[in-house]
C-alpha cells in the first residue's frame, strides 16, 4: 500500500531532482510532486513524496524529519487527505442576491424625497 509524505520548510530553490536524490537513500519514490505558484511559477516551499510501502515512508520520516537540507530544517510527516469542498448548488460566484437592487445614488435621493 502506497504512503504519501508531506515535506515542508523547503528552500524555494530546491529542485525535483535534488529531492529524488535525497529520498532515494531510503527507496526510489513512486511519485514526487513539487507544487508551484500559478502566477509566478515559483515553488511553494513544500513537496509530496509517495513511497511504495508504509515501512519505507516511516523510514524516510525517521531519517529526514528535522534534517538540514539547503540550510533549512525539513519537516517530514505523513500527508493527510484534505476533504474536497462540497460543490455549490448556486453555481458559484460569492456574494448573495437579496432580490432588491441598491440602485443609483440619484434613485435613492428621489425615493427619500417622495416619502
C-alpha positions as CSV (number, residue, x, y, z in Angstrom):
1,X,0.0,0.0,0.0
2,X,1.4,3.4,-1.0
3,X,2.2,6.0,1.6
4,X,2.4,9.7,0.9
5,X,4.7,12.1,2.8
6,X,4.4,15.9,3.3
7,X,7.8,17.5,3.2
8,X,7.7,21.1,4.4
9,X,10.1,24.0,5.0
10,X,11.9,23.5,1.7
11,X,14.2,26.2,0.3
12,X,12.5,27.8,-2.7
13,X,15.4,26.9,-4.9
14,X,15.0,23.2,-4.2
15,X,14.5,21.1,-7.4
16,X,12.7,17.9,-8.1
17,X,16.0,16.1,-8.9
18,X,17.5,17.1,-5.5
19,X,14.5,15.7,-3.7
20,X,14.5,12.5,-5.7
21,X,18.2,12.0,-4.9
22,X,17.7,12.7,-1.2
23,X,14.7,10.4,-0.7
24,X,16.4,7.7,-2.9
25,X,18.6,7.0,0.1
26,X,15.6,5.1,1.6
27,X,13.9,3.9,-1.6
28,X,13.1,5.3,-5.0
29,X,9.9,7.4,-4.7
30,X,6.9,6.3,-6.7
31,X,5.8,9.9,-7.2
32,X,7.2,13.3,-6.2
33,X,5.0,16.5,-6.5
34,X,6.7,19.9,-6.1
35,X,3.8,22.5,-6.5
36,X,4.5,25.9,-7.8
37,X,2.5,29.2,-7.6
38,X,0.2,29.8,-10.6
39,X,1.2,33.4,-11.2
40,X,5.0,33.3,-10.7
41,X,5.9,29.7,-11.3
42,X,7.9,29.8,-8.1
43,X,8.0,26.7,-5.8
44,X,5.7,26.9,-2.8
45,X,8.1,25.5,-0.2
46,X,6.7,22.0,0.2
47,X,6.5,18.7,-1.6
48,X,4.6,15.5,-1.6
49,X,6.6,12.3,-1.8
50,X,5.0,8.9,-2.3
51,X,6.6,5.6,-1.5
52,X,5.5,2.0,-2.3
53,X,5.1,0.9,1.3
54,X,4.3,2.5,4.6
55,X,7.5,1.0,6.0
56,X,9.6,3.0,3.5
57,X,7.6,6.1,4.4
58,X,8.2,5.6,8.1
59,X,11.9,5.1,7.5
60,X,12.0,8.4,5.5
61,X,10.2,10.2,8.3
62,X,12.7,8.9,10.9
63,X,15.7,9.8,8.7
64,X,14.7,13.2,7.3
65,X,12.4,14.9,9.8
66,X,14.5,17.8,11.2
67,X,17.2,17.0,8.6
68,X,19.2,20.0,7.5
69,X,18.7,20.4,3.7
70,X,19.5,23.6,1.8
71,X,20.2,25.4,5.1
72,X,16.7,24.6,6.4
73,X,15.4,22.0,8.8
74,X,12.9,19.8,6.9
75,X,9.5,18.9,8.3
76,X,8.6,15.4,7.1
77,X,5.4,13.6,8.2
78,X,2.5,11.5,6.7
79,X,0.4,13.6,4.4
80,X,-3.2,13.9,5.4
81,X,-6.0,13.7,2.8
82,X,-7.9,17.0,2.7
83,X,-11.6,16.7,2.1
84,X,-12.7,18.4,-1.1
85,X,-15.2,21.2,-0.7
86,X,-18.8,20.3,-1.5
87,X,-20.0,21.6,-4.9
88,X,-22.1,24.7,-4.6
89,X,-25.7,24.4,-5.9
90,X,-26.0,28.2,-6.6
91,X,-23.4,28.0,-9.4
92,X,-20.6,29.7,-7.7
93,X,-19.8,33.3,-7.5
94,X,-19.6,34.7,-4.0
95,X,-21.8,37.4,-2.6
96,X,-25.5,37.0,-2.2
97,X,-28.6,38.1,-4.1
98,X,-31.3,39.5,-1.9
99,X,-33.7,40.4,-4.8
100,X,-33.5,44.1,-4.1
101,X,-31.4,46.5,-6.1
102,X,-29.5,49.1,-4.2
103,X,-30.0,51.4,-7.2
104,X,-28.0,54.5,-8.0
105,X,-27.5,57.4,-5.6
106,X,-29.9,59.5,-7.6
107,X,-32.7,57.0,-7.3
108,X,-32.1,56.8,-3.5
109,X,-32.4,60.5,-3.2
110,X,-35.6,60.6,-5.2
111,X,-37.1,57.9,-3.1
112,X,-36.3,59.8,0.1
113,X,-38.0,62.9,-1.3
114,X,-41.1,61.1,-2.2
115,X,-41.6,59.8,1.4
